[in-house]
């Protein structure tokens, strides 16, 4: 897998969907890169979280992933 192409595809997917939704389940990213193994996609997403391109958001029972600093909660979390 070309990591840079994978990262670019994920960011483009999130930017395209940003008007309707800002956070996604990990399984949604498997559809963005359908030819890649599930573990490779998971590792790529984790790497993007580490380099602060993406961020995790958790409700306590569910973990979602989105672009860092986007979504309704982004402003509220910075103030807390």
N, CA, C and O atoms as a printed pandas DataFrame, in Angstrom:
     atom_number atom_name residue_name chain_id  residue_number  x_coord  y_coord  z_coord
0              1         N          UNK        A               1    0.847   -1.189    0.000
1              2        CA          UNK        A               1    0.000    0.000    0.000
2              3         C          UNK        A               1    0.888    1.245    0.000
3              4         O          UNK        A               1    1.857    1.324    0.754
4              5         N          UNK        A               2    0.557    2.191   -0.829
5              6        CA          UNK        A               2    1.215    3.488   -0.839
6              7         C          UNK        A               2    0.562    4.331    0.256
7              8         O          UNK        A               2   -0.576    4.778    0.114
8              9         N          UNK        A               3    1.299    4.540    1.351
9             10        CA          UNK        A               3    0.728    5.235    2.508
10            11         C          UNK        A               3    0.259    6.649    2.172
11            12         O          UNK        A               3   -0.814    7.069    2.604
12            13         N          UNK        A               4    1.053    7.371    1.413
13            14        CA          UNK        A               4    0.687    8.754    1.096
14            15         C          UNK        A               4   -0.602    8.811    0.271
15            16         O          UNK        A               4   -1.443    9.682    0.493
16            17         N          UNK        A               5   -0.754    7.895   -0.668
17            18        CA          UNK        A               5   -1.985    7.848   -1.468
18            19         C          UNK        A               5   -3.171    7.461   -0.587
19            20         O          UNK        A               5   -4.268    7.993   -0.760
20            21         N          UNK        A               6   -2.963    6.550    0.345
21            22        CA          UNK        A               6   -4.022    6.155    1.276
22            23         C          UNK        A               6   -4.443    7.308    2.170
23            24         O          UNK        A               6   -5.634    7.538    2.383
24            25         N          UNK        A               7   -3.453    8.034    2.696
25            26        CA          UNK        A               7   -3.758    9.197    3.546
26            27         C          UNK        A               7   -4.537   10.252    2.763
27            28         O          UNK        A               7   -5.501   10.832    3.263
28            29         N          UNK        A               8   -4.103   10.485    1.536
29            30        CA          UNK        A               8   -4.767   11.480    0.694
30            31         C          UNK        A               8   -6.223   11.068    0.427
31            32         O          UNK        A               8   -7.121   11.908    0.472
32            33         N          UNK        A               9   -6.455    9.780    0.149
33            34        CA          UNK        A               9   -7.808    9.288   -0.116
34            35         C          UNK        A               9   -8.704    9.459    1.112
35            36         O          UNK        A               9   -9.872    9.824    0.984
36            37         N          UNK        A              10   -8.161    9.196    2.290
37            38        CA          UNK        A              10   -8.949    9.345    3.528
38            39         C          UNK        A              10   -9.295   10.806    3.768
39            40         O          UNK        A              10  -10.441   11.125    4.082
40            41         N          UNK        A              11   -8.324   11.694    3.624
41            42        CA          UNK        A              11   -8.573   13.125    3.839
42            43         C          UNK        A              11   -9.596   13.648    2.830
43            44         O          UNK        A              11  -10.497   14.401    3.200
44            45         N          UNK        A              12   -9.465   13.257    1.562
45            46        CA          UNK        A              12  -10.426   13.695    0.540
46            47         C          UNK        A              12  -11.826   13.187    0.852
47            48         O          UNK        A              12  -12.803   13.916    0.679
48            49         N          UNK        A              13  -11.933   11.937    1.311
49            50        CA          UNK        A              13  -13.228   11.364    1.697
50            51         C          UNK        A              13  -13.854   12.181    2.827
51            52         O          UNK        A              13  -15.039   12.510    2.769
52            53         N          UNK        A              14  -13.071   12.509    3.848
53            54        CA          UNK        A              14  -13.585   13.267    4.987
54            55         C          UNK        A              14  -13.981   14.687    4.586
55            56         O          UNK        A              14  -14.997   15.202    5.054
56            57         N          UNK        A              15  -13.195   15.315    3.731
57            58        CA          UNK        A              15  -13.523   16.670    3.288
58            59         C          UNK        A              15  -14.793   16.678    2.440
59            60         O          UNK        A              15  -15.607   17.595    2.546
60            61         N          UNK        A              16  -14.959   15.660    1.601
61            62        CA          UNK        A              16  -16.139   15.565    0.749
62            63         C          UNK        A              16  -17.405   15.363    1.581
63            64         O          UNK        A              16  -18.460   15.909    1.258
64            65         N          UNK        A              17  -17.294   14.585    2.641
65            66        CA          UNK        A              17  -18.450   14.263    3.486
66            67         C          UNK        A              17  -18.673   15.280    4.603
67            68         O          UNK        A              17  -19.660   15.176    5.331
68            69         N          UNK        A              18  -17.788   16.254    4.754
69            70        CA          UNK        A              18  -17.820   17.145    5.908
70            71         C          UNK        A              18  -19.089   17.984    6.033
71            72         O          UNK        A              18  -19.425   18.414    7.136
72            73         N          UNK        A              19  -19.792   18.224    4.953
73            74        CA          UNK        A              19  -21.012   19.031    5.043
74            75         C          UNK        A              19  -22.140   18.282    5.745
75            76         O          UNK        A              19  -23.006   18.898    6.365
76            77         N          UNK        A              20  -22.128   16.945    5.647
77            78        CA          UNK        A              20  -23.203   16.163    6.248
78            79         C          UNK        A              20  -22.783   15.467    7.541
79            80         O          UNK        A              20  -23.619   15.198    8.404
80            81         N          UNK        A              21  -21.488   15.175    7.674
81            82        CA          UNK        A              21  -21.040   14.386    8.809
82            83         C          UNK        A              21  -19.553   14.637    9.033
83            84         O          UNK        A              21  -18.792   14.723    8.069
84            85         N          UNK        A              22  -19.128   14.755   10.288
85            86        CA          UNK        A              22  -17.715   15.036   10.537
86            87         C          UNK        A              22  -16.958   13.876   11.176
87            88         O          UNK        A              22  -15.728   13.853   11.144
88            89         N          UNK        A              23  -17.668   12.921   11.750
89            90        CA          UNK        A              23  -17.030   11.791   12.414
90            91         C          UNK        A              23  -17.544   10.479   11.832
91            92         O          UNK        A              23  -18.723   10.351   11.505
92            93         N          UNK        A              24  -16.634    9.502   11.709
93            94        CA          UNK        A              24  -16.967    8.227   11.084
94            95         C          UNK        A              24  -16.427    7.068   11.894
95            96         O          UNK        A              24  -15.464    7.213   12.648
96            97         N          UNK        A              25  -17.059    5.913   11.730
97            98        CA          UNK        A              25  -16.568    4.679   12.335
98            99         C          UNK        A              25  -15.338    4.217   11.566
99           100         O          UNK        A              25  -15.168    4.564   10.397
100          101         N          UNK        A              26  -14.483    3.437   12.217
101          102        CA          UNK        A              26  -13.302    2.891   11.551
102          103         C          UNK        A              26  -13.704    2.079   10.328
103          104         O          UNK        A              26  -13.020    2.129    9.306
104          105         N          UNK        A              27  -14.800    1.333   10.414
105          106        CA          UNK        A              27  -15.234    0.494    9.294
106          107         C          UNK        A              27  -15.552    1.309    8.036
107          108         O          UNK        A              27  -15.470    0.784    6.925
108          109         N          UNK        A              28  -15.913    2.576    8.199
109          110        CA          UNK        A              28  -16.177    3.430    7.039
110          111         C          UNK        A              28  -14.916    3.644    6.204
111          112         O          UNK        A              28  -14.998    3.822    4.988
112          113         N          UNK        A              29  -13.758    3.628    6.846
113          114        CA          UNK        A              29  -12.497    3.834    6.133
114          115         C          UNK        A              29  -12.105    2.600    5.328
115          116         O          UNK        A              29  -11.338    2.704    4.370
116          117         N          UNK        A              30  -12.625    1.430    5.707
117          118        CA          UNK        A              30  -12.347    0.218    4.938
118          119         C          UNK        A              30  -12.940    0.344    3.540
119          120         O          UNK        A              30  -12.388   -0.193    2.579
120          121         N          UNK        A              31  -14.061    1.051    3.422
121          122        CA          UNK        A              31  -14.710    1.251    2.123
122          123         C          UNK        A              31  -13.953    2.271    1.271
123          124         O          UNK        A              31  -14.025    2.227    0.043
124          125         N          UNK        A              32  -13.225    3.191    1.921
125          126        CA          UNK        A              32  -12.427    4.180    1.191
126          127         C          UNK        A              32  -11.251    3.499    0.495
127          128         O          UNK        A              32  -10.862    3.879   -0.609
128          129         N          UNK        A              33  -10.694    2.489    1.157
129          130        CA          UNK        A              33   -9.550    1.744    0.611
130          131         C          UNK        A              33   -9.922    0.265    0.522
131          132         O          UNK        A              33   -9.383   -0.552    1.268
132          133         N          UNK        A              34  -10.835   -0.086   -0.379
133          134        CA          UNK        A              34  -11.382   -1.447   -0.420
134          135         C          UNK        A              34  -10.383   -2.536   -0.812
135          136         O          UNK        A              34  -10.611   -3.708   -0.510
136          137         N          UNK        A              35   -9.298   -2.182   -1.468
137          138        CA          UNK        A              35   -8.317   -3.183   -1.901
138          139         C          UNK        A              35   -7.255   -3.471   -0.844
139          140         O          UNK        A              35   -6.372   -4.304   -1.050
140          141         N          UNK        A              36   -7.350   -2.774    0.292
141          142        CA          UNK        A              36   -6.357   -2.949    1.348
142          143         C          UNK        A              36   -6.889   -3.852    2.455
143          144         O          UNK        A              36   -8.099   -3.964    2.653
144          145         N          UNK        A              37   -5.981   -4.485    3.163
145          146        CA          UNK        A              37   -6.360   -5.328    4.288
146          147         C          UNK        A              37   -6.877   -4.446    5.424
147          148         O          UNK        A              37   -6.432   -3.310    5.593
148          149         N          UNK        A              38   -7.811   -4.977    6.190
149          150        CA          UNK        A              38   -8.409   -4.241    7.303
150          151         C          UNK        A              38   -7.321   -3.755    8.269
151          152         O          UNK        A              38   -7.358   -2.610    8.721
152          153         N          UNK        A              39   -6.375   -4.607    8.577
153          154        CA          UNK        A              39   -5.310   -4.242    9.516
154          155         C          UNK        A              39   -4.458   -3.091    8.969
155          156         O          UNK        A              39   -4.049   -2.213    9.729
156          157         N          UNK        A              40   -4.190   -3.088    7.667
157          158        CA          UNK        A              40   -3.404   -2.010    7.072
158          159         C          UNK        A              40   -4.134   -0.672    7.149
159          160         O          UNK        A              40   -3.520    0.364    7.404
160          161         N          UNK        A              41   -5.451   -0.701    6.925
161          162        CA          UNK        A              41   -6.248    0.530    7.014
162          163         C          UNK        A              41   -6.257    1.029    8.457
163          164         O          UNK        A              41   -6.098    2.223    8.708
164          165         N          UNK        A              42   -6.443    0.109    9.399
165          166        CA          UNK        A              42   -6.449    0.484   10.818
166          167         C          UNK        A              42   -5.116    1.112   11.211
167          168         O          UNK        A              42   -5.091    2.134   11.896
168          169         N          UNK        A              43   -4.009    0.508   10.782
169          170        CA          UNK        A              43   -2.689    1.050   11.094
170          171         C          UNK        A              43   -2.481    2.425   10.464
171          172         O          UNK        A              43   -1.878    3.304   11.080
172          173         N          UNK        A              44   -2.972    2.615    9.250
173          174        CA          UNK        A              44   -2.854    3.905    8.576
174          175         C          UNK        A              44   -3.640    4.985    9.322
175          176         O          UNK        A              44   -3.144    6.094    9.521
176          177         N          UNK        A              45   -4.862    4.658    9.732
177          178        CA          UNK        A              45   -5.681    5.613   10.497
178          179         C          UNK        A              45   -4.989    5.958   11.815
179          180         O          UNK        A              45   -4.947    7.126   12.204
180          181         N          UNK        A              46   -4.445    4.954   12.507
181          182        CA          UNK        A              46   -3.728    5.211   13.764
182          183         C          UNK        A              46   -2.521    6.117   13.541
183          184         O          UNK        A              46   -2.240    6.996   14.357
184          185         N          UNK        A              47   -1.817    5.905   12.449
185          186        CA          UNK        A              47   -0.668    6.745   12.109
186          187         C          UNK        A              47   -1.121    8.193   11.861
187          188         O          UNK        A              47   -0.440    9.138   12.259
188          189         N          UNK        A              48   -2.267    8.355   11.205
189          190        CA          UNK        A              48   -2.787    9.698   10.932
190          191         C          UNK        A              48   -3.239   10.385   12.219
191          192         O          UNK        A              48   -3.170   11.610   12.318
192          193         N          UNK        A              49   -3.697    9.617   13.199
193          194        CA          UNK        A              49   -4.044   10.191   14.505
194          195         C          UNK        A              49   -2.766   10.643   15.209
195          196         O          UNK        A              49   -2.737   11.715   15.814
196          197         N          UNK        A              50   -1.717    9.837   15.135
197          198        CA          UNK        A              50   -0.446   10.189   15.765
198          199         C          UNK        A              50    0.154   11.454   15.178
199          200         O          UNK        A              50    0.720   12.270   15.905
200          201         N          UNK        A              51    0.034   11.625   13.845
201          202        CA          UNK        A              51    0.598   12.843   13.240
202          203         C          UNK        A              51   -0.410   14.000   13.244
203          204         O          UNK        A              51   -0.182   15.036   12.619
204          205         N          UNK        A              52   -1.523   13.808   13.953
205          206        CA          UNK        A              52   -2.544   14.830   14.213
206          207         C          UNK        A              52   -3.293   15.306   12.985
207          208         O          UNK        A              52   -3.778   16.437   12.956
208          209         N          UNK        A              53   -3.394   14.461   11.972
209          210        CA          UNK        A              53   -4.260   14.755   10.832
210          211         C          UNK        A              53   -5.692   14.421   11.205
211          212         O          UNK        A              53   -6.624   15.151   10.869
212          213         N          UNK        A              54   -5.854   13.292   11.913
213          214        CA          UNK        A              54   -7.161   12.834   12.372
214          215         C          UNK        A              54   -7.194   12.853   13.888
215          216         O          UNK        A              54   -6.161   12.980   14.545
216          217         N          UNK        A              55   -8.407   12.723   14.440
217          218        CA          UNK        A              55   -8.546   12.617   15.886
218          219         C          UNK        A              55   -9.668   11.645   16.216
219          220         O          UNK        A              55  -10.625   11.478   15.460
220          221         N          UNK        A              56   -9.516   11.013   17.371
221          222        CA          UNK        A              56  -10.570   10.146   17.884
222          223         C          UNK        A              56  -11.548   10.988   18.670
223          224         O          UNK        A              56  -11.174   11.990   19.280
224          225         N          UNK        A              57  -12.815   10.573   18.655
225          226        CA          UNK        A              57  -13.841   11.171   19.502
226          227         C          UNK        A              57  -14.625   10.019   20.098
227          228         O          UNK        A              57  -15.037    9.108   19.380
228          229         N          UNK        A              58  -14.832   10.051   21.398
229          230        CA          UNK        A              58  -15.520    8.952   22.048
230          231         C          UNK        A              58  -16.696    9.451   22.864
231          232         O          UNK        A              58  -16.605   10.459   23.564
232          233         N          UNK        A              59  -17.805    8.724   22.761
233          234        CA          UNK        A              59  -18.974    9.033   23.571
234          235         C          UNK        A              59  -18.952    8.207   24.854
235          236         O          UNK        A              59  -19.827    8.357   25.708
236          237         N          UNK        A              60  -17.974    7.356   24.986
237          238        CA          UNK        A              60  -17.897    6.453   26.122
238          239         C          UNK        A              60  -18.164    5.026   25.688
239          240         O          UNK        A              60  -17.537    4.089   26.182
240          241         N          UNK        A              61  -19.094    4.866   24.765
241          242        CA          UNK        A              61  -19.405    3.525   24.273
242          243         C          UNK        A              61  -19.040    3.361   22.796
243          244         O          UNK        A              61  -18.935    2.241   22.298
244          245         N          UNK        A              62  -18.850    4.464   22.114
245          246        CA          UNK        A              62  -18.559    4.439   20.684
246          247         C          UNK        A              62  -17.377    5.352   20.393
247          248         O          UNK        A              62  -17.292    6.459   20.925
248          249         N          UNK        A              63  -16.471    4.886   19.553
249          250        CA          UNK        A              63  -15.339    5.703   19.142
250          251         C          UNK        A              63  -15.478    6.032   17.665
251          252         O          UNK        A              63  -15.653    5.147   16.827
252          253         N          UNK        A              64  -15.395    7.316   17.365
253          254        CA          UNK        A              64  -15.480    7.791   15.988
254          255         C          UNK        A              64  -14.182    8.507   15.640
255          256         O          UNK        A              64  -13.404    8.877   16.520
256          257         N          UNK        A              65  -13.963    8.695   14.348
257          258        CA          UNK        A              65  -12.728    9.308   13.859
258          259         C          UNK        A              65  -13.093   10.401   12.866
259          260         O          UNK        A              65  -13.978   10.219   12.030
260          261         N          UNK        A              66  -12.406   11.542   12.961
261          262        CA          UNK        A              66  -12.650   12.635   12.018
262          263         C          UNK        A              66  -11.407   13.486   11.855
263          264         O          UNK        A              66  -10.400   13.272   12.531
264          265         N          UNK        A              67  -11.484   14.444   10.962
265          266        CA          UNK        A              67  -10.377   15.386   10.784
266          267         C          UNK        A              67  -10.204   16.204   12.047
267          268         O          UNK        A              67  -11.189   16.624   12.653
268          269         N          UNK        A              68   -8.981   16.433   12.446
269          270        CA          UNK        A              68   -8.705   17.182   13.664
270          271         C          UNK        A              68   -9.275   18.601   13.564
271          272         O          UNK        A              68   -9.052   19.306   12.580
272          273         N          UNK        A              69  -10.010   19.000   14.594
273          274        CA          UNK        A              69  -10.549   20.356   14.665
274          275         C          UNK        A              69  -11.844   20.588   13.910
275          276         O          UNK        A              69  -12.255   21.739   13.756
276          277         N          UNK        A              70  -12.506   19.537   13.432
277          278        CA          UNK        A              70  -13.771   19.712   12.724
278          279         C          UNK        A              70  -14.921   19.147   13.543
279          280         O          UNK        A              70  -14.712   18.354   14.460
280          281         N          UNK        A              71  -16.122   19.557   13.209
281          282        CA          UNK        A              71  -17.308   19.037   13.879
282          283         C          UNK        A              71  -17.815   19.971   14.962
283          284         O          UNK        A              71  -17.131   20.911   15.365
284          285         N          UNK        A              72  -19.009   19.699   15.419
285          286        CA          UNK        A              72  -19.659   20.544   16.415
286          287         C          UNK        A              72  -18.926   20.561   17.750
287          288         O          UNK        A              72  -18.913   21.583   18.437
288          289         N          UNK        A              73  -18.319   19.447   18.120
289          290        CA          UNK        A              73  -17.667   19.347   19.417
290          291         C          UNK        A              73  -16.297   20.034   19.450
291          292         O          UNK        A              73  -15.783   20.301   20.536
292          293         N          UNK        A              74  -15.708   20.320   18.325
293          294        CA          UNK        A              74  -14.341   20.837   18.265
294          295         C          UNK        A              74  -14.160   22.092   19.101
295          296         O          UNK        A              74  -13.202   22.170   19.870
296          297         N          UNK        A              75  -15.021   23.056   18.985
297          298        CA          UNK        A              75  -14.914   24.294   19.749
298          299         C          UNK        A              75  -15.183   24.090   21.220
299          300         O          UNK        A              75  -14.500   24.682   22.056
300          301         N          UNK        A              76  -16.147   23.277   21.557
301          302        CA          UNK        A              76  -16.509   23.030   22.939
302          303         C          UNK        A              76  -15.400   22.287   23.682
303          304         O          UNK        A              76  -15.158   22.554   24.859
304          305         N          UNK        A              77  -14.727   21.362   23.007
305          306        CA          UNK        A              77  -13.678   20.591   23.661
306          307         C          UNK        A              77  -12.454   21.443   23.936
307          308         O          UNK        A              77  -11.764   21.216   24.930
308          309         N          UNK        A              78  -12.164   22.411   23.090
309          310        CA          UNK        A              78  -11.011   23.267   23.296
310          311         C          UNK        A              78  -11.179   24.143   24.527
311          312         O          UNK        A              78  -10.196   24.483   25.185
312          313         N          UNK        A              79  -12.411   24.511   24.842
313          314        CA          UNK        A              79  -12.690   25.385   25.977
314          315         C          UNK        A              79  -12.641   24.644   27.296
315          316         O          UNK        A              79  -12.389   25.254   28.335
316          317         N          UNK        A              80  -12.875   23.352   27.277
317          318        CA          UNK        A              80  -12.953   22.569   28.517
318          319         C          UNK        A              80  -11.611   22.320   29.143
319          320         O          UNK        A              80  -11.528   21.676   30.189
